[in-house]
Amino acid sequence: MRVLLQRVNHAQVKIDGEIVGKIQKGYLLLVGFAPDDTSDKIDYLVHKITNLRVFESEPGKMNLGLKDVNGEILSVSQFTLYADVKKGNRPGFSNAAKPDLAQPLYEEFNQKLAATGIHVETGHFGADMKVELENDGPVTIMYEK
């Protein structure tokens, strides 16, 4: 499981020009799954993400977590996080979980994020989505489990 986390001032995801998910201050998560991913990996990453302290308590001190700032999460499925570009110029995606496995894992991940009390918005699994964001400083973190 791979999650690319971006701290944002706001973010939204559109499908065919319609906004399907939108947040203000919080995290934009791009989420990808591998064939060997499990509920245990999801639990671990949900804990790590929801307890991450990357919001400033004072200038230069990242000491506050998502709940401390009433932050939200926009979670977007992104199988291309598993792109293999070692050979040639075209990426391969054989390391990504197939949709029939990845979709239930993505839904479980989002349900477990929401169960922590954090507001979670999502894109639509497998859709052609347009993601817009205003990042909040140079805070981009890659999780891999």
N, C-alpha and C positions, 0 to 999 in steps of 0.2 A: 504494500500500500504506500502510495506517495501522495503527499499533500504539500502544495505550494501555498503558503500563507502570505498575504499582503495586507499590511495595516492600511486602512482606508478612511477617508473622511466621508465618502459615500461611494456606492457602487450599485449598478443595476445590470440586469441581463434581459435582453429582448429576443423574441422569436417573431419573425415576420413583422417587425416594427412595433410589436406590442410588448410592453414591460410585463414580465412574468415574475420577477423577483427584484426587490429593491431594499437597500439598507442605508442607514446613515453611518455614523462612526462605528468602526468595528473591523472585522476581518473578511476579506474575500478569500475563499478557499477554492483552489483548483484541485480536484480529487481524482486520482486514478487507482485502479486495482489490478493486481496480478492474480494468476490462477491459484496461487497457494495462500491467498489472504483468508483470514478467519475473524470470527467475532472477538477473539482475544486481541488481535492486532487493532481492531476498531476501538475496543475499550481503552487500550493503551494510548492511542492517538487522541481520542476524545478527551481523556484526562490531561494529556500534555498540552493540547491546544486550549482547552478551557481554563487552564491554570497558568498559562504563559503570561509573564508580566513584561509588556513592552510599551505601556503607556506611561507618560511622564508624570511623576508626582511633584517634581520641581524641575527647573531647567537642567537638562543633562542627566537626569536620573530616571531611568525606566524602571518603575517600581510598582506600577498598577496593572491589574489584570482586566480582562474584558468585563467582568461583573462590576468591578470598581467604577468603571466609566459608563455603565449602562450600555455597553456595546452590543452589537448585533453581528450575525454571521450570514454571509451570502455564500452558499455552497454550490459549486458548478462541477459537474462531471467532466473529466478531461482525460480520455484514454491516451492522448498523445504525450502524457508525462512518461509513458513507457516506450517512447520512440527509440529505436536502435539506429544510430547513424555511424556506426563503426566502418561499414563498408559502403562504398558508392556514395551517391549524392541524394538518394531517395530514402526516407526513413522507413524502417520496418516496424510493425506493431505486434509481432508474435509474442512479445513478453507481456502484453496487456491481457487482462481477463476478457473472455468473450462476453457479450452483452447479457446472456442468460445467467451468468454468474455475477457479473459486475453490478447489474441493476439492483438485485436484492441487497448486495453489500452496501451500495450507495444509499439506498433507502434506510437500511439499518443504521448506518453512520449518521445520517441526518436526524433520525428519531432519537438516537442516543445523545447527540448534541443538544437537541431541544429539551430532552429530559433533565438537563442540568439547569434549566430555567432561563437559558439564553434564547432570545428570539432568533429563529433561523428561517431564512428565505432560501429558495433553491431555483435552479434552472430546471429544464426538463431533460431527463436522461436521453441521450442519443439524438437530441435535436440540434439543428444548426443554429447556434446561439451567438449573439453579439453581446460582448461584455464591455461595459464602460465603467471606469473608475477614476477617482481622484485619490492617488496614494497619499499617505500621511507620513512623510519623511522617508528616509531610506531604510524601511523595515520590511524585508522580504525574507522569509524563512522556509527552508525545505525540510519536511519531515519524511522519513522513510522507515518503515517497519517491516 
